[in-house]
Amino acid sequence: MSFYETLKLALSAIWAHKLRSFLTLLGMIIGVAAFMIVLSLLQGFSAYVDEKIAGIGSNTFTIRRFSFEDFKDTDTIAEAQRRNKELSFDELEFIKERAQFIDKIGAKALPNLREVKRGSEVLKDVRIEGAEPIIAEIEKIDIIEGRYFTEEENNNAQRVCFVGIDIARKLFPYGSAVGQEIYIDGLPYKIVGVQAEEGTIFGQPQDSFVQFPIKTYGANFGGLTQSRGIYFVATAKSDELFDDAVEEARTLMRIKRKLKPGEKDNFAIFTPEAITELKDRIFGTISIVILAVPSIALVVGAIVIMNIMLVAVTERTKEIGIRKSVGAKQSDILKQFLFESATLAAIGGIIGLIVAEIAGVILTKYVFQTRIPLWSAVLAIAVSGGVGIIAGLFPAWKAARLDPVEALRAE
């Protein structure tokens, strides 16, 4: 019997029992949809991290007070707080004066939350932070309107600011925000520029922030210490010199802090490679666990398909007997039922994939960027079809082994 005839028989049998077929598909639809939604979230997050690293630049690194390892537990945090001094502008100048492989380096201050006002409009829990003017070049900030603040404005601690597009839209819906004033802690700040839209991460907006010249930030919000402490962002002169620039920064920091050979660094350097490795290490294990949960639904779907196919064999015993009596081989009967179970599962996989795609569009718009790679879509359909074949093996084998004489006597 040809492939076309076998497929036609399988589709006819599925269509003859539409409601039962749909209920059989539900397990597979839910399993594939859940699996693909979780996978798309993981892929979306991974792509977002990679995109941000690429956007800032693969030759950019940061120097901070604490490393990832310092946050293992309360003991390591307490030890790091005693050992690691806060970074200082003296250290920044020391690196600037002596560096050979570093192209640009500037300071940023850790963010805090504040209320931002304009007239009767109040925005709560807005992220505020400080930065040196050179940060715009280092981080390749996309300015949609106006400009970034200047060295003169920073040196004079002028009350100017650079804002995210959400601040501009909410406080100045009918005109340009550039040149307008906003109030924080009772003081006015003139907006000099607006950043292009960044979107959200896990539902958290990235466009609701106010950035000040770092000296303005320190002067007006309690000094550049503790929760407002500074860190450095730097770039290498070229990709080829990146490792040299990182080692140079580490050596200069150790010299400035008078650390002895063999003594542990009392600061941390973060590179794109280290961030990617951390992401892979964390999400590698988590992904397996998270993806294992919706996989259970696929197993349940396979069991449902097997049960339905066993019922189908019992219901169609006489049909099998008639087919065998007119010359159908065991292999023909086996193929017919295997095709039927595989087709059922594949249809469920396709519908599940469509559901996941629709859910992905909604999640991307309101929660977080999702991404379904082409290879995973093809794999989902192939796996669902494979699950259908495995689930249909025993029922198909049972149907193929029926004695035609006994089958014809069945009522």
C-alpha positions in Angstrom: 0.0 0.0 0.0 1.4 3.4 -1.0 2.3 6.2 1.4 -0.6 8.4 0.0 -3.2 5.6 0.5 -2.0 5.0 4.1 -2.1 8.7 4.9 -5.6 9.0 3.4 -6.9 6.1 5.5 -5.4 7.7 8.6 -6.9 11.1 8.0 -10.3 9.5 7.2 -10.2 7.6 10.5 -9.3 10.8 12.4 -12.0 12.8 10.6 -14.7 10.2 11.3 -14.4 10.7 15.0 -13.8 14.5 15.2 -14.7 15.1 18.8 -12.7 12.1 20.1 -9.7 13.1 17.9 -9.8 16.6 19.3 -9.9 15.5 22.9 -7.1 13.1 22.1 -5.1 16.0 20.7 -5.5 18.2 23.8 -2.7 16.6 25.7 -0.3 17.0 22.9 -1.4 20.6 22.2 -1.0 21.6 25.8 2.4 19.8 26.1 3.8 21.3 22.9 2.4 24.8 23.6 3.8 24.8 27.2 7.2 23.5 26.1 7.5 26.0 23.3 6.4 29.0 25.4 9.0 28.2 28.1 11.6 27.6 25.4 10.8 30.9 23.7 11.1 32.8 27.0 14.5 31.2 27.7 15.6 31.9 24.1 14.3 35.5 24.3 16.2 36.2 27.5 19.4 34.7 26.1 19.0 36.8 22.9 18.3 39.9 24.9 21.5 39.5 27.0 23.6 38.8 23.8 22.0 41.8 22.1 22.8 44.1 25.0 26.4 42.9 25.1 26.6 43.4 21.4 25.0 46.9 21.6 27.4 48.1 24.3 30.3 46.4 22.5 32.2 43.2 22.9 35.3 45.2 24.0 33.6 46.9 26.9 34.1 45.9 30.5 33.3 47.2 34.0 35.2 47.5 37.2 33.1 47.2 40.4 33.4 46.8 44.1 31.9 43.3 44.3 32.1 40.2 42.1 29.4 37.5 41.5 31.2 35.2 43.9 30.9 37.7 46.7 27.1 37.1 46.8 27.2 33.3 47.4 26.0 33.7 51.0 25.8 36.1 53.9 29.3 35.2 55.1 30.9 36.0 51.7 29.0 39.2 51.5 30.1 40.3 54.9 33.7 39.4 54.2 33.6 41.3 50.8 32.1 44.3 52.5 35.1 44.4 54.9 37.7 43.6 52.3 36.6 45.5 49.2 36.8 49.3 49.4 34.5 51.5 47.4 35.9 52.7 44.1 37.2 56.3 44.0 37.8 59.0 41.4 41.5 58.9 42.4 41.6 55.3 41.1 39.9 56.3 37.9 42.5 59.1 37.3 45.3 56.7 38.1 44.0 54.3 35.4 43.5 57.1 32.9 47.0 58.5 33.3 48.8 55.1 32.9 46.7 53.0 30.7 48.1 52.0 27.3 45.4 49.6 26.0 42.3 51.2 27.3 40.6 53.6 24.9 37.9 55.2 27.0 37.0 54.9 30.7 34.3 56.7 32.7 32.4 56.5 36.0 28.8 55.7 36.7 27.0 55.8 40.1 24.6 53.1 41.3 20.9 53.9 40.9 18.3 54.8 43.4 14.5 55.3 43.3 12.8 58.7 43.6 9.5 60.4 42.8 9.6 62.6 39.7 7.1 65.5 39.4 6.0 68.0 36.8 3.1 70.1 38.0 0.4 67.8 39.3 1.8 64.8 37.6 3.8 62.4 39.8 5.8 59.4 38.7 6.8 57.0 41.6 9.8 54.7 41.9 11.7 56.2 39.0 15.3 55.0 38.6 17.8 57.9 39.0 21.5 57.5 38.4 24.7 59.5 37.7 27.2 59.2 34.9 30.2 61.0 33.4 29.6 62.5 29.9 31.9 60.0 28.3 29.5 57.2 29.2 27.3 58.2 26.2 30.2 57.2 23.9 31.2 54.1 25.8 27.7 52.7 26.0 26.7 54.0 22.6 23.5 55.6 23.9 20.8 56.1 21.3 19.6 59.7 21.7 16.2 60.3 20.0 16.0 64.0 20.9 18.3 66.6 22.3 21.8 65.7 23.6 23.7 64.1 26.5 25.1 66.4 29.2 28.6 68.0 28.8 31.8 68.0 30.8 31.2 71.6 31.8 27.7 70.7 33.1 29.2 67.8 35.1 32.2 69.8 36.5 29.8 72.6 37.7 27.3 70.1 39.0 24.5 71.8 37.0 21.0 70.7 37.5 20.4 69.1 34.1 19.3 65.6 33.2 18.9 63.0 30.5 15.7 60.9 30.6 14.2 57.7 29.2 11.4 58.1 26.7 8.7 56.9 29.2 9.4 60.0 31.3 9.1 62.3 28.3 5.9 60.7 27.1 4.2 60.7 30.5 5.2 64.1 31.7 5.2 65.9 28.4 2.6 64.2 26.2 1.8 67.2 24.0 5.2 68.5 23.3 9.0 68.1 23.5 10.5 67.3 26.8 13.9 68.9 25.9 14.3 72.2 27.6 11.5 71.5 30.1 11.9 71.1 33.9 11.1 68.2 36.2 11.2 68.2 40.0 12.9 65.7 42.3 13.1 66.2 46.1 11.9 69.7 45.5 14.7 70.8 43.1 14.2 71.6 39.4 16.3 69.8 36.7 16.3 70.8 33.1 16.0 68.0 30.5 18.7 68.2 27.9 18.0 64.9 26.0 15.8 61.8 25.6 16.9 58.3 25.0 15.4 56.1 22.3 13.0 53.3 23.4 14.6 50.3 25.1 11.5 48.2 25.9 11.0 45.9 29.0 12.6 43.0 30.7 10.2 40.6 32.5 7.6 43.4 32.6 10.1 45.9 34.1 10.3 49.1 31.9 13.8 50.1 30.9 12.7 53.6 29.7 11.7 55.1 33.0 14.9 56.7 34.3 16.5 60.0 34.9 20.3 60.3 34.5 22.3 63.2 35.9 25.9 64.3 35.5 27.7 62.3 38.2 28.8 65.3 40.2 25.2 66.6 40.2 24.0 63.2 41.4 26.5 63.1 44.2 25.9 66.7 45.3 22.1 66.5 45.4 21.3 62.9 46.5 23.6 62.3 49.5 27.1 61.7 48.0 28.6 59.0 45.9 28.9 56.3 48.5 27.2 53.0 49.6 24.0 52.6 47.6 25.2 55.4 45.3 28.8 54.2 45.0 30.6 54.5 41.7 31.9 51.9 39.3 34.0 52.3 36.1 33.0 51.4 32.5 35.9 51.0 30.0 36.6 50.0 26.4 39.7 48.5 24.8 41.4 50.2 21.9 40.5 47.2 19.7 39.0 43.7 20.0 42.5 42.3 19.7 43.7 44.3 22.7 40.7 43.5 24.9 42.4 40.9 27.1 45.4 43.2 27.5 43.2 46.1 28.5 41.4 44.0 31.1 44.7 42.8 32.6 46.1 46.3 32.5 43.1 47.6 34.4 43.5 44.8 37.0 47.2 45.5 37.4 46.7 49.2 37.8 44.0 48.7 40.4 46.2 46.3 42.3 49.1 48.8 42.2 46.9 51.6 43.4 45.5 49.5 46.2 48.9 48.2 47.2 47.9 44.6 46.9 50.8 42.1 47.4 51.5 39.3 44.9 49.2 36.4 45.5 46.7 38.5 47.5 43.1 38.3 46.3 41.7 41.2 44.3 39.5 43.5 46.5 37.5 44.6 43.4 35.9 42.9 40.5 36.1 43.2 36.7 33.1 42.1 34.6 33.6 41.2 30.9 31.0 40.2 28.3 32.4 36.7 28.2 32.1 36.4 32.0 28.5 37.6 31.8 27.7 35.2 29.0 29.3 32.3 30.9 27.3 33.1 34.0 24.1 33.3 32.0 24.8 29.9 30.4 25.8 28.4 33.8 22.7 29.6 35.5 20.2 29.0 32.7 21.8 25.8 31.5 20.7 24.0 34.7 17.5 26.0 35.2 16.4 25.4 31.5 16.6 21.6 31.9 14.4 21.7 35.1 11.9 24.2 33.6 11.6 22.4 30.3 11.2 19.0 32.1 7.9 20.2 33.6 5.9 20.8 30.3 7.5 17.6 28.9 5.4 15.7 31.4 2.3 16.9 29.4 3.9 15.3 26.3 4.1 12.0 28.1 0.5 12.3 29.2 -0.5 13.1 25.6 1.3 10.0 24.4 -0.5 7.8 27.0 -3.9 9.3 25.8 -3.0 8.6 22.2 -2.0 5.0 23.1 -5.3 4.4 24.9 -7.4 5.9 22.1 -5.6 3.8 19.5 -6.2 0.6 21.6 -9.9 1.5 21.7 -9.8 2.1 17.9 -8.2 -1.3 17.3 -11.0 -2.9 19.4 -13.7 -0.9 17.6 -12.3 -1.7 14.1 -11.6 -5.4 14.6 -14.0 -6.4 11.9 -12.6 -3.8 9.5 -9.1 -5.2 10.1 -10.4 -8.7 9.4 -12.0 -7.7 6.1 -8.8 -5.9 5.0 -6.7 -8.9 5.8 -9.1 -11.3 4.0 -8.8 -9.2 0.8 -5.0 -9.3 0.8 -3.8 -6.7 3.2 -0.5 -7.7 4.8 0.5 -7.3 8.5 2.9 -4.5 7.5 -0.1 -2.6 5.8 -2.2 -2.8 9.0 0.9 -1.8 11.1 1.6 1.2 8.9 -2.1 2.3 8.9 -2.3 2.5 12.7 1.2 3.9 13.1 0.3 6.6 10.5 -2.9 7.4 12.3 -1.2 7.9 15.7 1.7 9.8 14.2 -0.7 12.1 12.2 -2.8 12.7 15.4 0.3 13.7 17.4 1.8 15.8 14.5 -1.5 17.8 14.1 -1.5 18.3 17.9 2.1 19.5 17.6 1.3 22.0 14.9 -1.7 23.4 16.8 0.4 23.6 19.9 3.1 25.5 18.0 0.4 28.0 16.7 -0.8 28.5 20.3 2.7 29.1 21.5 3.3 31.6 18.7 0.2 33.6 19.6 1.1 33.5 23.3 4.6 34.6 22.3 3.3 37.7 20.5 1.2 38.6 23.6 4.1 38.0 26.0 6.5 40.0 23.8 4.1 43.0 23.8 3.2 43.0 27.5 5.8 41.0 29.5 9.1 40.1 27.9 10.7 39.4 24.5 10.2 35.8 23.3 11.8 34.0 20.4 10.9 30.7 18.7 13.9 29.6 16.5 13.0 27.8 13.3 15.0 24.7 14.4 12.8 24.4 17.6 9.6 24.7 15.6 10.7 21.9 13.3 11.9 19.9 16.2 8.6 20.3 18.1 6.6 18.9 15.2 9.1 16.1 14.6 9.1 15.2 18.3 5.3 15.2 18.5 5.1 13.0 15.5 7.8 10.7 17.0 5.9 10.5 20.3 2.8 9.5 18.3 4.7 6.7 16.5 6.0 5.4 19.9 2.5 5.7 21.4 1.0 3.8 18.5 3.5 1.0 18.3 1.7 -1.4 20.7 -1.8 -0.7 19.3 -0.5 -1.1 15.7 1.3 -4.3 16.6 -1.8 -5.7 18.2 -3.9 -4.8 15.2 -1.4 -6.4 12.8 -1.4 -9.6 14.8 -5.2 -10.1 14.7 -6.3 -13.4 13.2 -8.5 -12.5 10.2 -11.0 -15.3 10.8 -11.5 -14.3 14.5 -11.6 -10.6 13.4 -14.4 -11.3 11.0 -16.5 -13.0 13.7 -16.2 -9.9 16.0 -19.3 -7.9 16.6 
